Amino acid sequence: MDQAVDQYIRFLRLKREIPTINYLQRLIQHHLTLVPYESFSKFHYFTLAPDFIPPLPLFVHNLVEKGWGGTCFTLNMNFARLLTELGFTCSFVRVEPGHLAIMVEIRGKKVYVDVGYGSPIMKPVDLEARPQHKMHGFGEEITITQTKDQLYEIDRKSNGKTFVTKQIIWEPLTEEEILEDIRQSYLDVDENITMRRITAVRFNGHQCFYLRNNIMKVMTFRNIQEIKLNSLEKWLKQIQDVYQIEEESLLESIDFLNKRKIVLFGA
């Protein structure tokens, strides 16, 4: 385990330090920059088991060797495992529908951490400090508002328009308590949109690269450029350039969707 933790930390271009809010913030920022949110690996893990979350050593191996990150369960569960190994106290929180985040307890505070939402939540958020928090980045505005005791609404807006709203249930959970949530996230049905489209997000300096199937948006603080990737060759090259994900898993994902009658390139 120590070897995997050291590899993970090296990949994040950081070193082991004592647990502090400042260190936690740097871990989050480096993670969002260097580890992609992507669904290619989710399709692969689904073929292994309908509730498979890679253990930390396998997660780190696939991150280093294949460029994989994951979706919310894989990213946040393994980031929490890393934080725990580094001396932080972590548990999980449901973000309904269909999402998972981390509660980190440090110096008497409980802070909200999320490296698995494909969003620029670049710092730990002390939810209990005030009734509303606002964050901005890459044309996105994120507002977290307390609605009831232990309940918060997280609203994401782009160009002033809400595109997703979820509810944070601010109660600590263990890995064992979220097993059913994991199984639900892998449901191989059309209603589970995560299993019916390709998504990848990476933050790189002043740019955010957002892939949805064969359209990539390049977002800065000032504008959005849309790139249509109309051929498989162009798609493969662009994704490898931006996300550094190996080709085999990209082709696997195309095949996964083809088998479910979702065709991105030709017949």
Residue, then its C-alpha position, 0 to 999 in steps of 0.5 A: m500500500d505504501q508503494a501505491v500511495d507514494q506513486y499516487i503522490r508522485f503523480l500529483r507532483l506533491k510530497r507527503e506532508i502532515p495533514t493541514i487544510n492548505y495541504l488538502q487544498r493543494l491535493i485537490q487542485h493537483h488532482l483536478t489538474l492531473v487526474p481526468y474525470e472520464s467514463f472510459s474506465k467505467f465501461h471497462y470496470f463494468t465488464l469485471a463486475p457490476d459494482f467494481i471499484p478498483p482498490l487503491p493499488l489498481f487505481v494508481h496502476n491504471l492512472v500511471e500506465k493508462g491515464w485513467g481517472g474515473t467517474c465520481f465513485t472511483l475518483n472520490m473513493n480512491f482520493a479518500r483512501l489516499l487522504t486516509e493513508l496520509g493521516f486525514t479522517c475521511s468518510f463519504v456523503r451522498v449527493e443525490p441523485g447518483h453522486l458521491a463526495i467526501m467529508v474530511e474532518i480536520r482540526g474540528k471542522k468538517v469540510y466538503v471535498d469533491v474531485g469526482y464531479g468534473s467541476p472546478i470545486m478547487k478547494p475544501v468547502d466548510l459547509e457549516a461556516r455559512p448558509q451559502h457558498k459560491m465558486h466560479g471557474f471556466g464559465e461555471e458558477i457553483t452555488i452550495t446553499q443550506t436548505k435544511d439541517q444536514l441538507y445542502e443544494i449544489d447548483r451548477k450554472s453555465n452562462g447563468k443557466t442551471f444545468v444540474t442541481k443535486q442535494i448533499i446529504w451531510e451525514p458521514l457514510t462508510e464504503e460498506e454503506i454506499l455499495e448499493d449506490i455503486r451498483q445503481s451507478y453501473l446499471d446497464v440501462d438507457e435511463n442511466i445516462t452515465m452508461r450511455r455516453i462518453t464523458a471526460v473532463r480535465f482542467n489544465g491551467h486556464q482551460c477546461f476540456y470537456l468531452r461529450n461523445n464526439i464534441m469537445k468544448v474548450m472553456t476558459f474564464r472568458n469564452i467557450q470553443e466547440i470542436k466537432l470530432n467527426s472521424l474516429e482518427k481525429w477523435l482518438k488523436q484529440i483525446q490522447d493529446v488532451y487526456q493522455i489516455e491509452e488507445e485500447s480503452l478508447l476503442e473499447s468504449i466505442d465498442f461498448l456504446n456500439k453494442r448498445k446502438i449508440v454509434l458515434f462514427g458512421a454505421 
